[in-house]
Amino acid sequence: MFVFWKFRFIIEKCDGVLVIENKKKKVMIDELKKKGYDPDPVKAWKIRQNRDEALVSVCSFLLDSGQNV
């Protein structure tokens, strides 16, 4: 999915649909959110990875201790 956002960003930038020059970071981020971009796809991916790893370790612990999940 991250590759799609990169591709979309590049296409919109080249076509002039998305203008990011001479804008403050906050304004640019707000504009990207309005256009449907994820706020930070890398951060969201890392959070999902951490959540999945935590879930796996809890399940492993419960299975090792003999409790039903």
Residue pairs with C-beta under 8 A, 6 or more apart in sequence:
1 41
2 41
2 42
2 45
5 37
5 38
5 41
8 37
9 18
9 37
12 18
12 35
13 20
18 31
18 32
18 35
20 28
20 31
23 31
29 39
32 39
33 39
38 44
59 69
62 68
62 69
63 69
